[in-house]
Amino acid sequence: MVYAIAVFAPLVGALISGLLGKAIGDRAAMGASVLGMLIAAFCGPYAFFTLDEPGVVDLGTWIEAGKFHVDWALRYDTLAAAMVAMVSFVSMLIHVYSIGYMAHDACPRYRFFAYLSLFSFAMLMLVSADNLAQLFFGWEGVGLCSYLLIGYWYDRPAACAAAIKAFIVNRIADLPFAVGLALIFLAFGSIEFSSIFPDVTKHGADTYHLFGTNFPMLEVIGFLLFIGAMGKSAQLFLHVWLPDAMEGPTPVSALIHAATMVTAGVFLMARMSPLMEYAPYALTFVTFIGASTALFAATVGCVQNDIKRIIAYSTCSQLGYMFVAAGVGAYQASIFHLITHAFFKALLFLGAGSVIHAMSDEQDIRRMGGLARLIPVTCLVMWIGNLALAGIPPFAGAYSKDAIISAAYLAHTNIGSYAFVCTVLAAFLTAFYSWRLLFMTFHGTSRADHHTLEHVHESPLVMLVPLLLLATGAFFAGMALHGWFIGEAQADFWNHSIFNRPDNTIIPQLEHVPAAVEYAPLIFAAAGILLAWIMYVVRPDLPRTLARHNRRIYFFLLNKWYFDELYDRIFVRPLFWLARYSWRIGDATIIDGVPNGLAALAAGGSREAVKIQTGSLAAYAFVMLIGVVVLVGVFMFFR
């Protein structure tokens, strides 16, 4: 019962805020939304820490159509309970923070809080689903809510464009995902996890005929599911929506990147581990995309100047780490990093929001500097978040990210070696761009204008308390969860909610990697921090000199490897041309042209017919006489 309350409490808050917000006012609507999340944030962790045996909370039959049967049920196992606890707690802190951040917003705040709570409910429904239909319901729910929240400031064209972009890119990825669900039903006769997972080995020899070739059915399903995950979790080639999503309010960015949406793809890989373990080629592809994304996003993050976009590319890179872990079979390490990442990434985004709040909505770090003495609490929590992100012990990332790098090494495959190299290099770049952000924002001389500096102030307590709680999680989460998630107790802890094949022994070996592998992430991270200190504290003229002498590389990275320009040339422009051509031929010429032509013909005929109306009674009588003669003649002829 407590578990079900944790899932549905945000929905009640969303309905009250959304449907009654205009009547009860912003303050009451926000109270209802936050209260729903407070209840969820209590019940979710309580259900996690009191879990004894896995089970299912059956809420009734949902779909019944012939052989297709789906129940509305909540899966209550370690994986689902851990995700519910994380999502509910972090989302609650973001809700509380939003009270202060959105205090002076001109738009109706009840609408914002309704969307925020609905977003949390959709993610909770996704992670607690007991079947793929219910998971897909939550999957599409977070996609819808992201569209509503990214475009919340609908009077800004950039926000509207970003919302549409996120929606379309995710729909492109969701098509293969939906096909994958259909193939699962075709192969297993069900989309219930309890029916799919025990029968996976029975379908190992099944094939699917495609493009004149027979492919292993499980491999095809694995590829299709992962393509869906690529879109939702912003992996390479389908990542282009994520940076633009920063057009939404900062709490939205924190919710998308830390507790909801982008983590859905990682969760999907862990939930479907009983199937993915028997799709080795699909897992190889997962590893390749994850490793490539980790390195790609880190390179782009090094030269961005918008404080939120830097953190957004950091999210993209860290998600790549999580997929590397899933790809080499270390799903436990993947979820471990997902949980620790939720704390320090929410902390970084909300910390950035505190900076933006203090700087009168300024987001360019080139116009900041010297803020440590003006907003010291924000500076402190940002330091903690970046230490966790860079993986500096004893902060959270040092446990989870290093475990992923070790897992890549322990795979002892070519793709594992590629992932190891990419993730170690990404660790160096992550530390570099993290401290670039810190040094340019909080240290050195201020580059802000005098008017902005006059209004710099620390955030109110309603924003600072969530930051301090998240900072506590970013410090302690790795130490507290390490033994359960990937340590000696992990097998009993997960209780078969995550599956590993008998020959997959990566997790037990994580504590036995060579010292060079164990310390490589720390050494490379320290080198990244040192380089950032040299370039932005000791020699602040050096970055500009390097950019001037390496203009092609600099603009290549600044323009995000030109993915947006490439997609615009290959997909967007041809589709717009096709749409205009179709409109010109199909709409303007045929659909509008036919009735317009008939109308013109009728109008012309009527104008000519009018001319014979003379108004003369003699002429009308003569015409009638002629008509009678013709009628009598016809009658006599055919008699």
KEMIMAR-244057 format. One line per 8 residues: number of its first residue (from 1); their letters; for each residue y, z, x of C-alpha. Coordinates in nm, 3 decimals, m for minus. Layout:
N
NUM) a) Y:Z:X | ...
This chain:
639
1) mvyaiavf) 0.000:0.000:0.000 | 0.241:0.089:0.282 | 0.160:m0.242:0.450 | 0.240:m0.439:0.132 | 0.569:m0.250:0.093 | 0.666:m0.347:0.449 | 0.615:m0.714:0.360 | 0.782:m0.722:0.018
9) aplvgali) 1.071:m0.476:0.059 | 1.294:m0.743:0.224 | 1.224:m0.977:m0.068 | 1.351:m0.716:m0.316 | 1.665:m0.670:m0.106 | 1.717:m1.047:m0.089 | 1.682:m1.087:m0.467 | 1.925:m0.806:m0.545
17) sgllgkai) 2.178:m0.931:m0.292 | 2.141:m1.299:m0.383 | 2.115:m1.281:m0.762 | 2.339:m0.983:m0.832 | 2.570:m0.993:m0.531 | 2.859:m1.156:m0.713 | 2.840:m0.898:m0.991 | 2.791:m0.583:m0.782
25) gdraamga) 3.011:m0.686:m0.490 | 2.959:m0.736:m0.117 | 2.926:m0.371:m0.024 | 2.652:m0.292:m0.276 | 2.471:m0.617:m0.200 | 2.473:m0.543:0.172 | 2.347:m0.193:0.098 | 2.053:m0.329:m0.103
33) svlgmlia) 1.965:m0.579:0.170 | 1.984:m0.322:0.450 | 1.795:m0.062:0.245 | 1.510:m0.310:0.193 | 1.492:m0.367:0.568 | 1.508:0.009:0.642 | 1.208:0.063:0.415 | 1.023:m0.223:0.586
41) afcgpyaf) 1.118:m0.091:0.929 | 0.959:0.244:0.842 | 0.648:0.110:0.667 | 0.574:m0.168:0.920 | 0.542:0.048:1.234 | 0.369:0.320:1.028 | 0.105:0.070:0.913 | 0.060:m0.045:1.275
49) ftldepgv) 0.012:0.301:1.424 | m0.220:0.417:1.145 | m0.445:0.110:1.146 | m0.812:0.210:1.171 | m1.020:m0.077:1.040 | m0.907:m0.434:0.967 | m0.888:m0.527:0.602 | m0.728:m0.746:0.338
57) vdlgtwie) m0.477:m0.642:0.073 | m0.577:m0.866:m0.219 | m0.288:m0.944:m0.455 | m0.472:m1.186:m0.683 | m0.567:m1.553:m0.715 | m0.295:m1.797:m0.617 | m0.441:m2.148:m0.643 | m0.760:m2.252:m0.825
65) agkfhvdw) m0.831:m2.628:m0.835 | m1.195:m2.735:m0.826 | m1.338:m2.638:m0.488 | m0.992:m2.551:m0.357 | m0.946:m2.177:m0.394 | m0.668:m1.969:m0.239 | m0.603:m1.600:m0.288 | m0.266:m1.434:m0.244
73) alrydtla) m0.367:m1.172:0.011 | m0.225:m0.987:0.312 | m0.439:m0.979:0.627 | m0.430:m0.633:0.780 | m0.557:m0.647:1.137 | m0.409:m0.561:1.477 | m0.238:m0.897:1.532 | m0.078:m0.904:1.186
81) aamvamvs) 0.018:m0.535:1.194 | 0.179:m0.567:1.538 | 0.382:m0.867:1.422 | 0.486:m0.698:1.096 | 0.599:m0.390:1.288 | 0.803:m0.596:1.535 | 0.959:m0.829:1.277 | 1.054:m0.549:1.037
89) fvsmlihv) 1.202:m0.320:1.304 | 1.401:m0.582:1.498 | 1.520:m0.750:1.177 | 1.640:m0.414:1.045 | 1.852:m0.360:1.357 | 1.999:m0.709:1.320 | 2.083:m0.634:0.954 | 2.263:m0.313:1.051
97) ysigymah) 2.447:m0.490:1.334 | 2.557:m0.762:1.089 | 2.749:m0.509:0.880 | 2.999:m0.473:1.163 | 2.984:m0.829:1.295 | 3.045:m0.993:0.957 | 3.298:m0.732:0.838 | 3.594:m0.971:0.854
105) dacpryrf) 3.415:m1.291:0.753 | 3.589:m1.492:0.484 | 3.269:m1.616:0.316 | 3.089:m1.399:0.056 | 2.880:m1.161:0.263 | 2.624:m1.099:m0.013 | 2.505:m1.455:0.036 | 2.464:m1.403:0.412
113) faylslfs) 2.263:m1.084:0.368 | 2.048:m1.243:0.097 | 1.958:m1.527:0.334 | 1.898:m1.280:0.618 | 1.654:m1.069:0.413 | 1.482:m1.376:0.274 | 1.437:m1.502:0.630 | 1.270:m1.173:0.726
121) famlmlvs) 1.043:m1.182:0.420 | 0.933:m1.540:0.495 | 0.838:m1.442:0.850 | 0.653:m1.132:0.729 | 0.463:m1.345:0.481 | 0.374:m1.589:0.759 | 0.234:m1.329:0.998 | 0.046:m1.135:0.729
129) adnlaqlf) m0.111:m1.442:0.566 | m0.487:m1.436:0.506 | m0.512:m1.814:0.467 | m0.341:m2.126:0.590 | m0.172:m2.206:0.257 | 0.004:m1.871:0.255 | 0.089:m1.912:0.623 | 0.235:m2.255:0.544
137) fgwegvgl) 0.441:m2.098:0.264 | 0.599:m1.859:0.515 | 0.623:m2.141:0.770 | 0.832:m2.354:0.537 | 1.022:m2.047:0.418 | 1.159:m1.969:0.763 | 1.248:m2.338:0.800 | 1.448:m2.328:0.478
145) csylligy) 1.623:m2.002:0.566 | 1.713:m2.130:0.911 | 1.883:m2.427:0.744 | 2.077:m2.197:0.512 | 2.184:m1.958:0.790 | 2.265:m2.210:1.065 | 2.490:m2.388:0.817 | 2.623:m2.065:0.665
153) wydrpaac) 2.979:m2.158:0.770 | 2.956:m2.477:0.564 | 3.325:m2.557:0.613 | 3.250:m2.636:0.980 | 3.112:m2.990:1.030 | 2.931:m2.885:1.350 | 2.745:m2.608:1.165 | 2.639:m2.844:0.887
161) aaaikafi) 2.520:m3.104:1.138 | 2.324:m2.839:1.331 | 2.157:m2.714:1.012 | 2.052:m3.066:0.914 | 1.925:m3.135:1.266 | 1.713:m2.819:1.269 | 1.572:m2.901:0.926 | 1.483:m3.262:1.010
169) vnriadlp) 1.325:m3.190:1.350 | 1.110:m2.918:1.196 | 1.005:m3.145:0.910 | 0.896:m3.407:1.163 | 0.672:m3.150:1.333 | 0.548:m3.007:1.003 | 0.391:m3.336:0.897 | 0.118:m3.323:1.167
177) favglali) 0.076:m2.954:1.092 | 0.013:m3.029:0.723 | m0.234:m3.304:0.820 | m0.410:m3.049:1.041 | m0.444:m2.813:0.745 | m0.591:m3.097:0.537 | m0.845:m3.174:0.812 | m0.944:m2.807:0.827
185) flafgsie) m1.018:m2.815:0.454 | m1.207:m3.141:0.500 | m1.420:m2.996:0.780 | m1.470:m2.638:0.660 | m1.431:m2.674:0.282 | m1.179:m2.388:0.287 | m0.850:m2.278:0.436 | m0.933:m1.906:0.420
193) fssifpdv) m0.951:m1.750:0.767 | m1.262:m1.555:0.667 | m1.439:m1.884:0.594 | m1.304:m2.088:0.886 | m1.350:m1.859:1.186 | m1.722:m1.772:1.151 | m1.813:m2.142:1.113 | m1.616:m2.289:1.404
201) tkhgadty) m1.919:m2.325:1.634 | m2.111:m2.505:1.358 | m1.851:m2.784:1.363 | m1.830:m2.825:1.740 | m2.004:m3.164:1.722 | m1.803:m3.297:1.426 | m1.594:m3.608:1.495 | m1.298:m3.775:1.333
209) hlfgtnfp) m1.268:m4.155:1.339 | m0.917:m4.254:1.440 | m0.780:m4.577:1.593 | m1.132:m4.717:1.624 | m1.256:m4.419:1.825 | m1.441:m4.101:1.737 | m1.255:m3.786:1.846 | m1.389:m3.430:1.834
217) mlevigfl) m1.269:m3.284:1.504 | m1.169:m2.948:1.654 | m0.961:m3.121:1.924 | m0.775:m3.329:1.665 | m0.705:m3.019:1.456 | m0.591:m2.828:1.766 | m0.347:m3.103:1.866 | m0.204:m3.129:1.513
225) lfigamgk) m0.155:m2.755:1.479 | 0.018:m2.736:1.814 | 0.258:m3.020:1.731 | 0.367:m2.812:1.433 | 0.410:m2.517:1.669 | 0.614:m2.733:1.909 | 0.872:m2.799:1.640 | 0.897:m2.443:1.512
233) saqlflhv) 0.901:m2.291:1.864 | 1.131:m2.557:2.013 | 0.905:m2.689:2.286 | 0.985:m2.988:2.504 | 1.056:m3.311:2.308 | 1.106:m3.114:1.984 | 1.346:m2.859:2.133 | 1.670:m3.042:2.056
241) wlpdameg) 1.754:m2.842:1.743 | 1.755:m2.503:1.913 | 2.081:m2.515:2.118 | 2.275:m2.657:1.824 | 2.150:m2.369:1.607 | 2.405:m2.154:1.791 | 2.664:m2.283:1.541 | 2.547:m2.014:1.300
249) ptpvsali) 2.670:m1.652:1.317 | 2.540:m1.459:1.618 | 2.309:m1.228:1.414 | 2.137:m1.546:1.289 | 2.081:m1.658:1.647 | 1.929:m1.319:1.728 | 1.700:m1.330:1.423 | 1.583:m1.686:1.488
257) haatmvta) 1.522:m1.633:1.859 | 1.384:m1.279:1.867 | 1.200:m1.181:1.549 | 1.138:m1.488:1.335 | 1.102:m1.867:1.332 | 1.061:m1.961:1.700 | 0.786:m1.703:1.750 | 0.589:m1.850:1.459
265) gvflmarm) 0.431:m2.121:1.674 | 0.313:m1.868:1.932 | 0.166:m1.652:1.657 | m0.012:m1.956:1.512 | m0.191:m2.021:1.842 | m0.307:m1.658:1.860 | m0.414:m1.649:1.495 | m0.611:m1.972:1.534
273) splmeyap) m0.765:m1.863:1.868 | m1.122:m1.878:1.726 | m1.066:m2.251:1.671 | m0.842:m2.326:1.969 | m1.094:m2.175:2.212 | m1.328:m2.463:2.127 | m1.060:m2.730:2.176 | m1.016:m2.734:2.557
281) yaltfvtf) m0.821:m3.060:2.571 | m0.576:m2.931:2.311 | m0.534:m2.611:2.516 | m0.467:m2.821:2.826 | m0.190:m2.997:2.635 | m0.054:m2.660:2.518 | m0.042:m2.540:2.880 | 0.130:m2.856:3.002
289) igastalf) 0.399:m2.851:2.735 | 0.456:m2.477:2.774 | 0.491:m2.493:3.153 | 0.715:m2.801:3.140 | 0.935:m2.637:2.876 | 0.967:m2.316:3.080 | 1.097:m2.508:3.381 | 1.303:m2.766:3.191
297) aatvgcvq) 1.495:m2.512:2.982 | 1.559:m2.293:3.287 | 1.719:m2.585:3.475 | 1.949:m2.658:3.182 | 2.044:m2.292:3.138 | 2.179:m2.280:3.494 | 2.486:m2.494:3.416 | 2.570:m2.416:3.052
305) ndikriia) 2.900:m2.243:2.984 | 2.862:m2.124:2.624 | 2.731:m1.767:2.639 | 2.503:m1.817:2.337 | 2.366:m2.150:2.457 | 2.266:m1.999:2.791 | 2.063:m1.737:2.605 | 1.926:m2.005:2.370
313) ystcsqlg) 1.785:m2.206:2.661 | 1.646:m1.880:2.794 | 1.455:m1.842:2.466 | 1.323:m2.196:2.496 | 1.202:m2.120:2.849 | 1.040:m1.787:2.756 | 0.857:m1.950:2.466 | 0.717:m2.191:2.722
321) ymfvaagv) 0.573:m1.890:2.907 | 0.406:m1.773:2.587 | 0.243:m2.111:2.530 | 0.122:m2.116:2.891 | m0.060:m1.790:2.820 | m0.212:m1.929:2.501 | m0.309:m2.252:2.676 | m0.509:m2.076:2.949
329) gayqasif) m0.674:m1.848:2.694 | m0.469:m1.531:2.753 | m0.353:m1.499:2.392 | m0.314:m1.123:2.433 | m0.058:m1.176:2.712 | 0.117:m1.433:2.493 | 0.164:m1.183:2.208 | 0.254:m0.909:2.458
337) hlithaff) 0.541:m1.122:2.589 | 0.638:m1.216:2.233 | 0.680:m0.845:2.147 | 0.872:m0.745:2.461 | 1.080:m1.062:2.440 | 1.183:m0.970:2.085 | 1.353:m0.655:2.214 | 1.540:m0.795:2.510
345) kallflga) 1.626:m1.128:2.351 | 1.767:m0.964:2.038 | 1.956:m0.734:2.275 | 2.101:m1.027:2.471 | 2.210:m1.219:2.162 | 2.363:m0.918:1.992 | 2.524:m0.820:2.324 | 2.671:m1.170:2.343
353) gsvihams) 2.794:m1.121:1.987 | 2.965:m0.800:2.098 | 3.136:m0.994:2.378 | 3.244:m1.267:2.136 | 3.367:m1.001:1.892 | 3.572:m0.839:2.171 | 3.709:m1.170:2.299 | 3.845:m1.295:1.964
361) deqdirrm) 3.559:m1.543:1.915 | 3.574:m1.687:2.268 | 3.229:m1.807:2.385 | 3.304:m1.989:2.712 | 3.211:m1.767:3.009 | 3.459:m1.960:3.226 | 3.733:m1.787:3.024 | 3.595:m1.438:3.070
369) gglarlip) 3.547:m1.207:3.369 | 3.629:m0.847:3.446 | 3.512:m0.718:3.107 | 3.293:m0.436:3.244 | 3.577:m0.182:3.238 | 3.699:m0.292:2.894 | 3.364:m0.297:2.708 | 3.139:m0.077:2.926
377) vtclvmwi) 2.865:m0.010:2.669 | 2.820:m0.381:2.601 | 2.812:m0.444:2.976 | 2.542:m0.178:3.022 | 2.312:m0.312:2.752 | 2.357:m0.669:2.876 | 2.251:m0.554:3.222 | 1.940:m0.392:3.072
385) gnlalagi) 1.859:m0.706:2.874 | 1.894:m0.930:3.177 | 1.685:m0.699:3.395 | 1.411:m0.721:3.132 | 1.447:m1.098:3.106 | 1.430:m1.146:3.483 | 1.119:m0.930:3.502 | 1.256:m0.656:3.727
393) ppfagays) 1.035:m0.343:3.715 | 1.017:m0.115:3.522 | 1.183:m0.321:3.247 | 0.973:m0.483:2.974 | 0.959:m0.840:3.104 | 0.812:m0.726:3.436 | 0.485:m0.643:3.258 | 0.448:m0.926:3.009
401) kdaiisaa) 0.594:m1.222:3.201 | 0.413:m1.134:3.523 | 0.088:m1.113:3.327 | 0.139:m1.471:3.210 | 0.207:m1.596:3.563 | m0.107:m1.418:3.685 | m0.307:m1.567:3.397 | m0.196:m1.918:3.493
409) ylahtnig) m0.315:m1.854:3.848 | m0.648:m1.710:3.729 | m0.723:m2.022:3.523 | m0.827:m2.191:3.853 | m0.768:m2.537:3.706 | m0.528:m2.816:3.791 | m0.324:m2.752:3.479 | m0.330:m2.380:3.554
417) syafvctv) m0.193:m2.445:3.904 | 0.080:m2.666:3.756 | 0.170:m2.389:3.510 | 0.174:m2.130:3.789 | 0.420:m2.332:3.996 | 0.643:m2.408:3.695 | 0.654:m2.047:3.576 | 0.730:m1.906:3.922
425) laafltaf) 1.014:m2.155:3.970 | 1.136:m2.076:3.619 | 1.138:m1.704:3.713 | 1.375:m1.787:4.001 | 1.604:m1.994:3.778 | 1.593:m1.736:3.498 | 1.720:m1.465:3.730 | 1.987:m1.701:3.862
433) yswrllfm) 2.136:m1.804:3.527 | 2.105:m1.449:3.389 | 2.315:m1.306:3.668 | 2.549:m1.604:3.660 | 2.620:m1.502:3.301 | 2.663:m1.135:3.396 | 2.889:m1.196:3.692 | 3.109:m1.451:3.516
441) tfhgtsra) 3.139:m1.239:3.201 | 3.170:m0.882:3.322 | 3.265:m0.886:3.690 | 3.525:m1.037:3.920 | 3.877:m1.117:3.810 | 3.953:m1.201:3.450 | 4.008:m1.568:3.359 | 4.106:m1.493:2.998
449) dhhtlehv) 4.459:m1.548:2.874 | 4.690:m1.250:2.836 | 4.690:m1.258:2.455 | 4.309:m1.240:2.439 | 4.292:m0.954:2.692 | 4.536:m0.750:2.485 | 4.288:m0.745:2.196 | 3.963:m0.681:2.391
457) hesplvml) 3.790:m0.375:2.247 | 3.446:m0.219:2.233 | 3.241:m0.289:1.922 | 3.213:m0.027:1.643 | 2.920:0.215:1.628 | 2.745:0.013:1.358 | 2.705:m0.260:1.621 | 2.653:m0.039:1.927
465) vpllllat) 2.371:0.176:1.784 | 2.138:m0.124:1.728 | 2.225:m0.243:2.080 | 2.129:0.093:2.231 | 1.801:0.106:2.035 | 1.712:m0.245:2.147 | 1.803:m0.152:2.504 | 1.559:0.138:2.480
473) gaffagma) 1.288:m0.105:2.367 | 1.377:m0.348:2.646 | 1.326:m0.066:2.895 | 1.015:0.110:2.760 | 0.821:m0.153:2.558 | 0.643:m0.301:2.859 | 0.525:0.034:2.992 | 0.428:0.163:2.646
481) lhgwfige) 0.232:m0.142:2.531 | 0.081:m0.264:2.857 | m0.242:m0.064:2.829 | m0.302:m0.164:2.468 | m0.213:m0.531:2.487 | m0.365:m0.641:2.820 | m0.495:m0.325:2.988 | m0.838:m0.167:2.985
489) aqadfwnh) m0.806:m0.062:2.620 | m0.717:m0.413:2.497 | m1.064:m0.510:2.370 | m1.085:m0.213:2.133 | m0.717:m0.244:2.047 | m0.732:m0.604:1.926 | m1.060:m0.544:1.742 | m1.148:m0.916:1.720
497) sifnrpdn) m0.812:m1.015:1.566 | m0.778:m1.238:1.876 | m1.085:m1.427:1.995 | m1.191:m1.521:2.347 | m1.501:m1.721:2.433 | m1.761:m1.530:2.636 | m1.678:m1.738:2.944 | m1.305:m1.662:2.912
505) tiipqleh) m1.253:m1.358:3.136 | m0.887:m1.403:3.228 | m0.757:m1.087:3.057 | m0.998:m0.847:3.234 | m0.908:m1.009:3.569 | m0.531:m0.966:3.533 | m0.537:m0.642:3.731 | m0.719:m0.806:4.022
513) vpaaveya) m0.495:m1.092:4.137 | m0.398:m1.132:4.505 | m0.089:m0.940:4.616 | 0.098:m1.264:4.689 | 0.051:m1.373:4.327 | 0.136:m1.030:4.190 | 0.465:m1.003:4.378 | 0.569:m1.370:4.364
521) plifaaag) 0.766:m1.336:4.035 | 0.959:m1.035:4.167 | 1.038:m1.204:4.499 | 1.158:m1.522:4.330 | 1.360:m1.324:4.074 | 1.528:m1.124:4.352 | 1.610:m1.451:4.530 | 1.768:m1.587:4.210
529) illawimy) 1.983:m1.276:4.169 | 2.090:m1.295:4.534 | 2.187:m1.661:4.499 | 2.392:m1.587:4.186 | 2.571:m1.303:4.366 | 2.657:m1.531:4.659 | 2.779:m1.814:4.437 | 2.974:m1.617:4.178
537) vvrpdlpr) 3.091:m1.304:4.362 | 3.100:m1.372:4.737 | 3.191:m1.743:4.723 | 3.318:m1.821:4.370 | 3.447:m2.157:4.497 | 3.094:m2.269:4.588 | 2.970:m2.375:4.239 | 3.264:m2.611:4.192
545) tlarhnrr) 3.209:m2.762:4.537 | 2.838:m2.815:4.473 | 2.907:m2.972:4.133 | 3.165:m3.208:4.286 | 2.927:m3.322:4.560 | 2.627:m3.355:4.328 | 2.790:m3.497:4.019 | 2.487:m3.690:3.891
553) iyffllnk) 2.256:m3.391:3.907 | 2.523:m3.163:3.761 | 2.596:m3.387:3.463 | 2.225:m3.457:3.414 | 2.167:m3.085:3.367 | 2.493:m3.023:3.181 | 2.395:m3.292:2.931 | 2.049:m3.137:2.886
561) wyfdelyd) 1.858:m3.419:3.055 | 2.023:m3.657:2.803 | 1.758:m3.592:2.538 | 2.013:m3.607:2.256 | 2.158:m3.934:2.383 | 1.809:m4.080:2.429 | 1.699:m3.982:2.079 | 2.024:m4.115:1.939
569) rifvrplf) 1.960:m4.452:2.101 | 1.587:m4.473:2.017 | 1.569:m4.311:1.671 | 1.902:m4.225:1.511 | 2.093:m4.551:1.552 | 1.803:m4.779:1.449 | 1.736:m4.562:1.143 | 2.104:m4.568:1.046
577) wlaryswr) 2.106:m4.947:1.087 | 1.791:m4.975:0.875 | 1.945:m4.748:0.612 | 2.266:m4.953:0.599 | 2.069:m5.280:0.584 | 1.844:m5.144:0.308 | 2.147:m5.024:0.116 | 2.321:m5.361:0.151
585) igdatiid) 2.017:m5.563:0.039 | 1.830:m5.326:m0.188 | 2.109:m5.124:m0.344 | 2.425:m5.334:m0.338 | 2.262:m5.678:m0.379 | 1.955:m5.617:m0.598 | 1.992:m5.286:m0.782 | 2.367:m5.320:m0.844
593) gvpnglaa) 2.379:m5.699:m0.824 | 2.139:m5.784:m1.110 | 2.309:m5.579:m1.386 | 2.652:m5.669:m1.253 | 2.561:m6.040:m1.260 | 2.422:m6.019:m1.613 | 2.736:m5.837:m1.723 | 2.956:m6.103:m1.565
601) laaggsre) 2.752:m6.381:m1.734 | 2.782:m6.209:m2.073 | 3.153:m6.156:m2.019 | 3.206:m6.524:m1.934 | 3.007:m6.639:m2.241 | 3.200:m6.409:m2.469 | 3.532:m6.542:m2.338 | 3.422:m6.901:m2.420
609) avkiqtgs) 3.287:m6.800:m2.761 | 3.618:m6.640:m2.851 | 3.792:m6.977:m2.812 | 3.618:m7.123:m3.119 | 3.766:m6.853:m3.340 | 4.074:m7.048:m3.468 | 4.156:m6.839:m3.776 | 4.172:m7.154:m3.999
617) laayafvm) 3.985:m7.123:m4.334 | 3.950:m7.503:m4.355 | 3.782:m7.515:m4.015 | 3.542:m7.231:m4.110 | 3.456:m7.407:m4.440 | 3.390:m7.734:m4.257 | 3.157:m7.560:m4.010 | 2.972:m7.393:m4.296
625) ligvvvlv) 2.929:m7.732:m4.468 | 2.790:m7.887:m4.151 | 2.548:m7.595:m4.122 | 2.423:m7.640:m4.478 | 2.370:m8.016:m4.422 | 2.172:m7.948:m4.103 | 1.962:m7.679:m4.275 | 1.880:m7.909:m4.572
633) gvfmffr) 1.799:m8.192:m4.336 | 1.556:m7.982:m4.135 | 1.393:m7.860:m4.456 | 1.348:m8.217:m4.588 | 1.211:m8.340:m4.253 | 0.936:m8.076:m4.222 | 0.839:m8.075:m4.591
